[in-house]
Amino acid sequence: MINPDIPYNSIALVYDEFGLDEFSIRMIPYIKSILGIKSFRGMKILDLACGTGSAALELANQGADVIAIDSSESMLKLARKKMKASSRKVKFIQADLRTFEVDGSFDLILCLFDTLNHFIHINDVRNILTNAGSRLKSSGDLVFDLNTHYGFRKNWDNWRVVRESDRFYSIWDTVYDTKERIAEITIRAFSKSKNQLIKAAEVTVPERAYTSSEVKKTVKSASLNIVEVFECLSTKPPDADSPRNVYFCKRAWGI
């Protein structure tokens, strides 16, 4: 079984450097708008696959009581370091999303930045949603986003980009197998030192595109209901050309 989260240990150093924490931060006001929430103050929120903690800390800054989970200790080390440098408080926990245990129930559970695509076996996705859903309050919301088949074909099929900062140089290569619906991204990062490039990290991470019917079936099997689906960061219903969709779910009635 491929464990998709462990490779992120090796790129934790450059995760924020190249803005990989920015998507989840952008999602915060969007989710607030869709849910019609005036404020996160007083809400209990669970952030799954929190990475370096940027979104979790922003939610805490807005008054939420936040618990954040990630399987990468390297990511969490950076998250805790950022927390110490701020006045915000978040409980960071290292755990597997499929089997995590946490006390209490939550008003809002987030699983953002195509986290579920990283699990290429549908049973893993079901286990994550079931586990998360069981932690929702009866009126709570679970929000996740997914890259689509179209998005992978458009943005990941034999694509290369070079990203550079003051401290690092990196090469990003992606491929997409349209038949198997498996994408892979390989990230090679180099630190800059005295006009030399020294390899700092290299990782290849797979993702799977799930069909709409697979998602609906899996959500239902996790005792959840899909309340709304949009093309991500919009209020537009998804269509065949939507690169990423976001799902707003609640516990199934009577569960």
C-alpha positions in Angstrom: 0.0 0.0 0.0 1.3 3.4 -0.9 1.4 5.8 2.1 1.0 9.2 0.5 1.9 11.3 3.4 5.4 10.1 4.4 7.1 11.7 1.3 6.0 15.1 2.5 8.6 14.7 5.3 11.3 15.4 2.6 9.7 18.5 1.2 8.6 20.1 4.4 11.5 22.5 4.3 10.3 24.0 1.0 6.6 23.6 1.4 5.9 27.2 2.4 8.8 28.5 0.4 7.0 27.7 -2.8 3.5 28.7 -1.5 2.0 25.2 -1.1 0.3 26.4 2.1 -1.5 29.2 0.3 -4.4 27.2 -1.2 -5.9 26.2 2.1 -5.6 29.8 3.4 -7.6 31.0 0.3 -10.2 28.4 1.1 -11.0 29.9 4.5 -13.1 33.0 3.4 -14.6 30.9 0.6 -15.9 28.3 3.0 -17.1 30.9 5.4 -19.1 32.5 2.5 -20.6 29.2 1.2 -21.7 28.1 4.7 -23.0 31.6 5.6 -20.8 31.8 8.6 -20.2 35.4 9.9 -17.4 34.3 12.2 -15.4 31.2 13.1 -15.2 32.5 16.7 -16.2 29.8 19.2 -16.3 27.1 16.6 -14.5 23.8 17.2 -12.7 22.9 13.9 -10.7 19.9 12.9 -8.1 20.4 10.1 -7.0 17.2 8.4 -3.7 17.0 6.6 -2.8 20.4 8.0 0.7 20.5 6.6 2.8 23.3 8.0 -0.3 24.6 9.9 -0.9 27.9 8.1 -4.6 27.4 7.6 -5.1 26.0 11.1 -3.3 29.0 12.6 -5.4 31.4 10.6 -8.6 29.7 11.8 -7.3 30.0 15.4 -6.5 33.7 14.7 -10.2 34.1 13.8 -11.3 32.8 17.1 -11.8 29.0 16.4 -10.7 26.2 18.7 -8.6 24.2 16.3 -7.2 20.7 16.3 -5.0 19.9 13.4 -3.7 16.5 12.2 -1.0 15.5 9.8 1.0 12.3 9.4 4.3 14.1 8.7 6.2 14.9 11.8 8.5 17.2 9.7 5.5 19.3 8.6 4.2 19.4 12.2 7.6 20.5 13.5 7.4 23.6 11.3 3.7 24.1 12.3 4.6 24.1 15.9 7.5 26.5 15.3 5.2 28.9 13.6 2.7 28.6 16.4 5.4 29.5 19.0 6.2 32.6 17.0 2.6 33.8 17.2 0.0 34.3 19.8 -2.3 31.6 18.3 -2.9 28.2 19.8 -3.6 25.0 17.9 -3.3 21.4 19.1 -1.2 19.7 16.4 -1.4 15.9 16.3 0.6 13.4 14.3 -1.7 10.6 13.1 -2.9 8.6 10.1 -6.1 10.1 8.6 -7.5 6.7 8.2 -7.2 5.7 11.8 -6.8 8.9 13.9 -8.4 9.3 17.3 -9.4 12.6 18.8 -11.7 13.6 21.6 -14.9 15.5 21.2 -17.0 16.5 18.2 -16.6 19.4 15.7 -18.6 22.1 14.1 -16.4 22.0 11.0 -14.0 19.4 9.6 -11.7 20.4 6.7 -9.7 18.1 4.4 -8.3 20.5 1.8 -5.7 20.8 -1.0 -6.7 17.5 -2.8 -5.7 15.5 0.2 -8.1 12.7 -0.7 -6.7 12.4 -4.2 -3.4 11.4 -2.6 -5.1 8.2 -1.4 -5.2 6.1 -4.5 -7.3 3.3 -3.0 -11.0 4.1 -2.6 -11.2 2.1 0.6 -8.7 4.5 2.2 -10.9 7.5 1.1 -13.9 5.8 2.6 -12.1 5.1 5.9 -11.0 8.8 6.1 -14.5 10.1 5.5 -16.1 7.6 7.9 -13.5 8.5 10.6 -14.0 12.2 10.1 -17.8 12.0 9.8 -18.0 10.2 13.1 -16.4 13.3 14.7 -19.0 15.8 13.3 -21.6 17.4 15.5 -25.1 16.6 14.3 -25.3 20.1 12.6 -21.6 20.1 11.6 -20.1 20.4 8.1 -17.3 18.4 6.5 -15.6 20.1 3.5 -13.1 18.5 1.1 -11.9 19.2 -2.4 -10.7 16.9 -5.2 -8.8 17.4 -8.4 -10.8 16.0 -11.3 -9.9 13.8 -14.3 -10.2 16.9 -16.5 -7.9 18.9 -14.1 -5.3 16.2 -14.2 -5.4 15.9 -18.0 -5.1 19.7 -18.4 -2.6 20.5 -15.7 -0.6 17.4 -14.9 -0.1 15.7 -18.3 3.7 15.9 -19.1 4.0 19.3 -17.4 7.2 20.9 -16.1 7.8 24.1 -14.2 10.8 25.6 -12.5 10.2 27.5 -9.3 12.9 29.6 -7.6 13.2 31.6 -4.4 16.1 33.4 -2.7 17.1 30.1 -1.0 15.9 27.3 -3.2 15.7 26.2 -6.8 13.2 23.5 -7.7 12.0 21.4 -10.7 8.4 20.1 -10.8 7.5 17.3 -13.2 4.0 15.8 -13.6 2.6 12.9 -15.6 -0.9 11.6 -15.9 -2.1 8.1 -16.9 -5.5 8.8 -18.3 -6.5 5.1 -18.4 -5.6 4.4 -14.8 -6.4 7.9 -13.7 -3.2 8.1 -11.8 -1.1 11.2 -11.7 2.4 11.6 -10.3 4.3 14.7 -9.4 8.0 14.7 -8.8 9.6 17.6 -7.0 13.3 18.1 -6.9 14.5 20.9 -4.6 18.0 22.3 -4.4 19.4 24.8 -1.8 21.5 27.7 -3.0 25.0 27.8 -1.5 27.9 29.9 -2.8 26.8 29.8 -6.4 26.2 26.0 -6.1 23.0 24.0 -6.0 22.9 21.3 -3.4 20.0 18.8 -3.5 17.8 19.3 -0.5 14.8 17.1 -1.4 13.3 14.8 -4.0 9.9 13.2 -3.8 7.4 11.6 -6.1 3.7 11.7 -5.0 0.8 9.9 -6.7 -2.7 11.1 -6.9 -5.9 9.5 -8.3 -8.8 11.1 -10.1 -12.1 9.8 -8.7 -15.3 9.9 -10.8 -18.4 11.8 -9.5 -20.2 8.5 -9.0 -17.3 7.1 -7.0 -17.3 10.1 -4.8 -21.1 10.1 -4.2 -21.0 6.4 -3.4 -18.1 6.7 -1.0 -19.6 9.7 0.8 -22.8 7.8 1.2 -21.0 4.7 2.5 -19.3 6.9 5.1 -22.8 7.8 6.5 -22.5 11.3 5.1 -24.7 13.4 2.7 -23.4 15.7 0.0 -25.3 19.0 0.6 -23.5 21.1 -2.1 -20.8 20.7 -4.8 -19.2 23.5 -6.6 -16.3 24.1 -8.9 -13.7 25.1 -6.4 -13.5 28.7 -5.2 -16.7 29.5 -7.1 -20.5 29.1 -6.8 -20.6 27.4 -10.2 -22.0 23.9 -10.3 -19.2 21.5 -11.5 -19.2 20.4 -15.1 -17.0 18.2 -17.3 -14.4 21.0 -17.6 -14.1 21.7 -13.8 -10.5 21.2 -12.8 -11.2 20.9 -9.0 -14.5 20.5 -7.1 -15.3 21.2 -3.5 -17.8 19.1 -1.5 -19.9 20.3 1.4 -21.2 17.4 3.5 -23.2 16.7 6.6 -23.9 13.5 8.6 -26.6 11.4 7.2 -30.0 11.8 9.0 -30.3 9.6 12.0 -26.5 8.7 12.1 
